[in-house]
Amino acid sequence: MSTFLCPHCKKNLTTNDQLNVELKGFLSGDKFEFSFPIRLPAALGQYGAKFPEAVKMEKGALVEFRCPSCDFNLTIPEVPRHAFVLMQDEKGENFAVVFNRVFGEHSSFQFDLQRHQLLAAYGENIDSYREDFNRELNFFGC
């Protein structure tokens, strides 16, 4: 199984059962700010966020994801509709996993950090973003 890590503090974000990635979700508007725990599936290409029932999100809401340990904002400034975490596979190789921040949209990408190359793309909304990621990449800061 792969392990997901914060790109800033390198804290393990994977749940003990290896099924989810635990993050802090953050929503804000003109007159409010709200943070809450959120879990995303650890399997690439699977979607379905889990968050407290008290949180009501409408399709299109832009969720900011942060590390629950160091509060690092996982948004990619050059591609602000996406965030990223590190993924370490069983062999110890590191990859970047990029995922959509727009609630209801499904796109995620796996990148080789050594070669700065797109390895895989998942989700029905990938065509909207493929051009952003199908070029030489140098914006992960890792």
C-alpha positions as CSV (number, residue, x, y, z in Angstrom):
1,M,0.0,0.0,0.0
2,S,1.1,3.6,-0.6
3,T,1.6,6.2,2.0
4,F,0.5,9.8,1.6
5,L,2.6,12.6,3.1
6,C,2.4,16.3,3.6
7,P,4.8,18.0,1.1
8,H,5.9,20.5,3.8
9,C,6.3,18.6,7.1
10,K,6.3,15.0,5.6
11,K,3.8,13.8,8.2
12,N,1.9,10.6,7.3
13,L,-1.6,11.6,6.2
14,T,-2.8,8.0,5.5
15,T,-5.3,6.5,8.0
16,N,-4.3,3.4,9.9
17,D,-6.4,1.2,7.7
18,Q,-4.7,2.6,4.6
19,L,-8.1,3.4,3.0
20,N,-8.2,7.2,3.3
21,V,-6.1,10.3,3.4
22,E,-6.8,12.6,6.4
23,L,-6.7,16.3,5.7
24,K,-8.2,19.5,7.1
25,G,-10.8,21.1,4.9
26,F,-11.3,24.9,4.9
27,L,-14.2,26.9,3.5
28,S,-14.4,30.7,3.6
29,G,-16.5,33.5,2.3
30,D,-17.0,37.2,2.8
31,K,-18.2,36.7,6.4
32,F,-17.1,33.3,7.5
33,E,-14.3,30.8,7.8
34,F,-14.7,27.2,8.8
35,S,-12.3,24.3,9.1
36,F,-13.2,20.6,9.4
37,P,-11.7,17.2,9.1
38,I,-12.1,15.6,5.7
39,R,-11.1,12.2,4.4
40,L,-10.4,11.4,0.7
41,P,-10.0,7.8,-0.7
42,A,-6.4,6.7,-0.8
43,A,-6.9,4.7,-4.0
44,L,-6.0,6.8,-7.1
45,G,-9.1,7.4,-9.3
46,Q,-11.6,6.9,-6.5
47,Y,-13.7,9.8,-5.3
48,G,-16.1,10.4,-2.4
49,A,-15.0,12.8,0.4
50,K,-16.1,12.0,3.9
51,F,-16.7,15.0,6.2
52,P,-18.9,15.8,9.2
53,E,-22.7,15.8,8.5
54,A,-22.9,19.4,9.8
55,V,-20.9,20.5,6.8
56,K,-23.1,21.2,3.8
57,M,-21.3,21.7,0.5
58,E,-22.9,22.5,-2.9
59,K,-21.4,21.4,-6.2
60,G,-18.8,23.9,-7.3
61,A,-17.6,24.9,-3.8
62,L,-13.9,25.5,-3.7
63,V,-12.4,23.6,-0.7
64,E,-9.0,24.5,0.5
65,F,-7.0,21.5,1.8
66,R,-4.4,21.8,4.6
67,C,-2.2,19.5,6.4
68,P,-3.8,18.6,9.8
69,S,-0.4,18.7,11.5
70,C,1.4,21.8,10.2
71,D,-1.6,23.6,8.6
72,F,0.3,23.9,5.3
73,N,-2.0,24.9,2.4
74,L,-1.8,22.2,-0.2
75,T,-3.1,24.3,-3.1
76,I,-0.8,24.6,-6.1
77,P,-0.5,28.3,-6.7
78,E,0.2,27.9,-10.4
79,V,-2.9,25.7,-10.8
80,P,-5.2,27.0,-8.0
81,R,-8.1,24.6,-8.6
82,H,-5.9,21.7,-7.5
83,A,-4.0,20.7,-4.5
84,F,-1.3,18.0,-4.0
85,V,0.2,15.6,-1.6
86,L,3.2,13.3,-1.8
87,M,2.7,9.6,-2.3
88,Q,5.4,7.0,-1.4
89,D,4.9,3.5,-2.8
90,E,6.0,0.2,-1.4
91,K,9.4,0.5,-3.1
92,G,10.1,3.9,-1.4
93,E,9.6,5.9,-4.6
94,N,8.0,9.3,-4.3
95,F,5.3,10.8,-6.5
96,A,3.1,13.8,-6.4
97,V,-0.7,13.2,-6.4
98,V,-2.7,16.2,-7.6
99,F,-6.4,16.4,-6.9
100,N,-9.3,18.7,-7.7
101,R,-10.4,21.2,-5.0
102,V,-13.8,21.8,-6.6
103,F,-16.5,19.8,-4.9
104,G,-18.3,17.6,-7.4
105,E,-15.5,17.6,-10.0
106,H,-13.4,14.5,-10.4
107,S,-9.9,14.9,-11.7
108,S,-6.6,13.6,-10.2
109,F,-3.1,13.1,-11.6
110,Q,0.0,11.2,-10.6
111,F,3.4,12.7,-11.4
112,D,6.9,11.3,-11.3
113,L,8.8,13.9,-9.3
114,Q,12.3,12.9,-10.6
115,R,11.4,13.3,-14.3
116,H,8.6,15.9,-13.9
117,Q,6.4,13.8,-16.0
118,L,2.7,13.0,-15.9
119,L,2.2,9.2,-15.2
120,A,-1.6,8.8,-14.9
121,A,-4.8,10.8,-15.0
122,Y,-8.1,9.9,-13.5
123,G,-11.7,11.1,-13.4
124,E,-14.3,12.4,-15.8
125,N,-13.1,16.0,-15.6
126,I,-9.5,15.4,-16.6
127,D,-9.9,16.9,-20.0
128,S,-10.7,20.3,-18.5
129,Y,-7.3,20.3,-16.8
130,R,-5.0,17.9,-18.8
131,E,-3.3,20.8,-20.7
132,D,-2.4,22.4,-17.3
133,F,-0.5,19.3,-16.3
134,N,0.7,17.9,-19.7
135,R,3.9,20.0,-19.8
136,E,7.3,20.2,-18.1
137,L,6.5,20.6,-14.4
138,N,8.5,22.5,-11.9
139,F,5.9,23.8,-9.5
140,F,5.7,21.2,-6.8
141,G,8.5,22.6,-4.6
142,C,9.7,19.2,-3.5
